[in-house]
Amino acid sequence: MLQRSEETSRRRARPSLWSQVAIIAFLLWAYDAINNYNPFRRTTAIVHGLQIMHVEQRAHLDPELALNHWLSLHLSLGRFLSDYYDLAHFLVTIPLLALVWWRFSDRYRMLRNSLIGIHVVGFAIFWLFPVAPPRMLSSFGFVDVVAVTHAVGAWSSGALASQANEYAAMPSLHVAWALWCGVVVWAIRRDRASRIAVAGYPALTAVVVMATANHYFLDVAAGVATTVVAVASAAWWERRQRDRSGSDALSGRAGVLVPLGESVA
């Protein structure tokens, strides 16, 4: 009986599916709205990209150029990693979010809010500080591996290019999503194999986004920082809501107990 009551409570805590689909639709709309301004931002975005590269070179934090040159000489691997770049963030993030909604509804809101926070931070930076990816900086000799290998997505060229925000290199949402997936798996799994995968997935994603010339090292660092800020903020908000609910519950009990005590006296 107790088990059934707990299961019912968890189901009530789960937000409706349509409301979650609406949130995703809104985020896609916001992304598209920013994307519509791309034709007016090319020069600014390329200047910002050049500035990032110069900063990285001075600090000796520019592994993306060496990684990209190496991958451009191994195009069979490049095709595989390009498909990974184009598809993995959808094929991992969305099913994982759905799994948490279905099986771990008590943790869903916090994890969902952290994912929304990642997008809010990312979209704000995309709007205020558009950055062209390394593959657009021809003067440095970067190779657009995704385009050269004709990968499945090929967001950088062809019909799908109009649907991609070409100037959204900073921060790397690919890395932010991958790290978020790691946080989720860490929260719902305890076995060693899952936690090893948790560490490997963001690390592999970081290497891939740089090797395919889609992100700078500083984009990767910003993606990590974005996830840390979003998860910490969502966790703080969740604690605040629980503390408030606990206080309200105690106040309600006190309100019942006081009159009872008076009537007994």
N, C-alpha and C positions, 0 to 999 in steps of 0.2 A: 504493500500500500504506500509506504514511504517512498519507495523507488518510483512508483507511478506519479506521485505528487511532485517529486523532483524533476521528472521528465516533463511533466506538464508545465512546471515553472520555467524550465529552460526553453520550451517551445514558445511560451508567451513572451520570453525575453528576446526572441528572434525577430528582427524587423521584417516587415512584409517584403516579398520578393520584388513587387512592382516599385516600391520606394527605393530599393537598392539599384534597380535598373535605371530609374530616373536620375539617381546621383551619377551613375556612369555616363548616361546620355548628356547630362549637364557638363561634365568634365570634358567630354569629346567636343561639345559645342564650344566651350571656352578655348580649347586647343585650336579648333578650326578658326575661331574669331581672331586669335593671334596670328595664325598662319596667313590669313587674308591680307595682312599688312606686309608680307614678305617682300613683294616687289619694291617697296619703298625703303627697305632696310639693308639691302645687300652691301652697299659701300661701308656703312657703319659696322655691320657684322664682320666683314673681312678685316677692317682696321682693328677691331677688338681681337680677332683671331691672331693677327700678327703681333699684337701687344702681348698676348698670352705666350706665344712662342718665344718671343724675346725674353720675357721674364723667366720662363722655364730654362732657356739656354744659359742665361746668366747664373741661375741657381743650380745648373747641372741636373735638372729634373725634367728631361725630355726623352724618355724611353720610347715614345710613340714613333719617332722617326726610324730608329733602328728596327723596331718590331715590324713596322710597315714595310720597310725595304726587304727584310727577311721573308715576310709572308708573300710579298709580290713575286718572289722567286720560287714559291711552292704553291702554285695556284690550285692544285687538287685539294690541298688542305685549306687553301683560301676560300674555295667554294663552300666547303663544309662549314667553316667558321662564319662565312657571310650569311649562310642560311640560319645558323645559330643566332647571329646578331639580329636578323630580321624577324625571327619567329619565336625564339625562346621566351622573351619577356611576356608575350601573350599566352603561350602554351603552358607556362609555369604559374605566372601571377594570377590570372583569372580563375583557373581551376582551384588554386590554393585558397583564394578568397571565397569561392563557392563552398569549398570543403569546410572552412571555418564557419561560414554561415549555417551550414547544415548540421555539422557534428559538434561544434564548440561554440554555440551561440552565446554562452556566458562570457566568452572572450572576444566575441566578434566586433562589438562596437569599438573597443579600444584599438584593435588591429585595423579595422576599417578606417577609423578616424586618423590613424597614423598614415595610412596610404593616401587619404585625402590631403593630409598636411603636406606630404611629399609633393603632390601636384600643385598645391597652392604656392608653396615656396618656389617650385620649378617654374610655374607659369609667370610668377611675379618677376623672376630673373630673366626669363625669355623676353618679357615685355620691356623691362628696363635696360637690359644689357644683352642684346642679341649678339650671338657669337657664331661665326662661320666655322664649320668643322675643319680639321687639318686637310682633308682631301681637296678643299677649295683653295688651298695655299700653294699654287703651282710653283712659286719661287723656291719652295723648300724641297720639291721633288717627291711629294707624297703621291702614292698610287691609290686610286679609288678601287679597292679590291672587290667591293660589292658589285660595282658596275662592270669591272673587267671580267669577273667570273659569271656574270649574268645570273646572280643568285635569285632565289624564289621571290623574295620581296623586292629587291632592287629599288628601294625607295629613293635612291639618289639619282635615278634616271628613268626615263620611260613614263608610262601612263600614271604610275603611282607617285611620281615625284611631286605632283600638285597637291597630294594629300599629306605630304610630310613637311614638317617645319624644318626647313633647311638651315635655319639660323638658331637652333636650340641646342647647341653643343654644351653650354654651361647652365646648370650642372648636368651631369650624365644621369638621366632618369633610368637608363638601362642598369647602371650600377646601383642606383637608389632602389629600384624595384627588386633587384637580385638580393640586396642586403635585407630589404623588408621581408622577402621570402625566407631568408635565413632566420630572422627574428620570429616569424610565424612558426617555422618548424621547431625551433628551439623551445617555443612556448607550448607546443602540443605533443612533442615527442621527447622520449628520454633515452632511447637506445643509441649506442655509439655510432652505428652506421649512418643514421639520420643526421647526427651532429657533425660527422665528418663531411657529409654531403653539403651541409649548411655552410661549412667553411670553404669548400671547394667551389661552389656555384658562384658566389660573388667574386672570388679571385679569378676564376676563368673568365667571367664576364668582363672584368676590368682589363684583362689582357686582350680580349677579343675586340673591345671597342677602340682600343688604341691601335692594335695591329691592323685593323681594317681602315684606319685613318678617319674614324668618325668622332673621336674624342681625344682631348689633350689629357695629360696627366693631372693637371689642375681641375679638369672637368670631373675626373674620377674622384679626386679628393673632395670636391664640392658635392658630388653625389652621396658620398659617405656622410659628410656633414649634414646634408639635407635630411637623410634618414634618421640620423641620431637626434636631430632637433625635433623632427616630426614625431618620432616614437616617444621621446621624453615628454613632449608636450601632451600627447594623447594619454600617456600613462598618468601624468599629473592631473589632467582633467578627469580621468576615470576615478582616481583616488578622491578627488574633490567631490565628485558626484556621490560616491559611496559614503563618504563622511557625512555629507549633507543628508542623505537618505537615512543613515544611522541616527543622526541627531533628530530628524523628524520623527522617526519611529520611537525613540526614547521620550520625546516630548509628548507624543500621543499616549504612551503608556502612563507617563506621569499624570497626564490630564485625567486618565481613568482612575488611577490609584488614589489621587488626593480626595475626590469626592467620596470614594468608598471609605477611606480612613475617617473622614468627618462623620459619615453616617454611623459608623461603628461606635465612635466616641459618643 
